[in-house]
């Protein structure tokens, strides 16, 4: 049985495996990003690493890329010029 880590407001914190499953990035990539100082913000609790779900979501949204044509309202359908 896995220990569920929670914080004051009752939010369940995520471990590396869960963030990997949610984001599609491997656990190895998440570990590398922690060493490099990139990737989603994390909490170091003793020897454990946990992620707040809202921080993972904010990190993902902060890295959202929108195609330039979508920003200008001039979306083109595939195959047209």
C-alpha positions as CSV (number, residue, x, y, z in Angstrom):
1,X,0.0,0.0,0.0
2,X,1.4,3.4,-1.0
3,X,1.5,6.2,1.6
4,X,-0.7,9.1,0.5
5,X,1.0,12.5,1.1
6,X,-1.4,15.4,1.7
7,X,-1.0,19.0,2.6
8,X,-2.9,21.3,4.9
9,X,-5.9,21.9,2.6
10,X,-6.3,18.2,2.0
11,X,-4.8,18.1,-1.5
12,X,-3.2,14.8,-2.3
13,X,0.4,15.3,-3.5
14,X,1.6,13.3,-6.5
15,X,4.7,11.1,-6.7
16,X,7.1,10.9,-9.7
17,X,5.3,7.8,-11.0
18,X,1.9,9.6,-11.0
19,X,3.2,12.7,-12.7
20,X,4.9,10.5,-15.3
21,X,1.6,8.8,-16.0
22,X,-0.3,12.1,-16.1
23,X,2.1,14.0,-18.3
24,X,3.4,11.2,-20.5
25,X,7.1,12.1,-19.6
26,X,9.2,9.2,-18.2
27,X,10.2,9.1,-14.6
28,X,13.8,9.4,-15.8
29,X,13.0,12.6,-17.7
30,X,11.3,14.0,-14.6
31,X,14.4,13.1,-12.4
32,X,16.7,14.7,-15.0
33,X,14.6,17.9,-15.0
34,X,14.8,18.1,-11.2
35,X,18.6,17.9,-11.4
36,X,18.7,20.5,-14.2
37,X,16.3,22.8,-12.4
38,X,13.6,22.6,-15.0
39,X,10.3,20.7,-15.2
40,X,7.3,21.1,-12.9
41,X,8.0,22.5,-9.4
42,X,8.4,19.8,-6.7
43,X,8.6,19.4,-3.0
44,X,11.5,17.5,-1.4
45,X,10.2,15.8,1.7
46,X,13.0,13.9,3.4
47,X,14.1,11.5,0.7
48,X,10.8,11.7,-1.1
49,X,9.8,13.9,-4.0
50,X,6.2,15.1,-4.4
51,X,4.3,17.3,-6.8
52,X,1.3,19.5,-6.1
53,X,-1.3,18.9,-8.8
54,X,-1.9,22.6,-9.3
55,X,1.8,23.2,-9.8
56,X,2.0,20.5,-12.4
57,X,-1.0,21.9,-14.2
58,X,0.4,25.5,-14.0
59,X,3.8,24.3,-15.4
60,X,2.1,22.6,-18.3
61,X,0.0,25.7,-19.1
62,X,3.1,27.9,-18.8
63,X,4.7,25.7,-21.5
64,X,1.7,25.9,-23.8
65,X,2.7,26.8,-27.4
66,X,0.1,28.2,-29.7
67,X,0.8,28.3,-33.4
68,X,1.2,31.8,-34.8
69,X,-1.7,31.5,-37.2
70,X,-4.0,30.6,-34.4
71,X,-3.0,33.7,-32.4
72,X,-3.8,36.0,-35.3
73,X,-7.2,34.4,-35.9
74,X,-6.1,33.3,-39.4
75,X,-6.1,29.5,-38.9
76,X,-5.5,27.6,-42.1
77,X,-6.9,24.2,-42.8
78,X,-4.4,21.5,-43.8
79,X,-3.3,21.7,-47.4
80,X,-4.3,25.3,-48.0
81,X,-2.0,28.2,-48.6
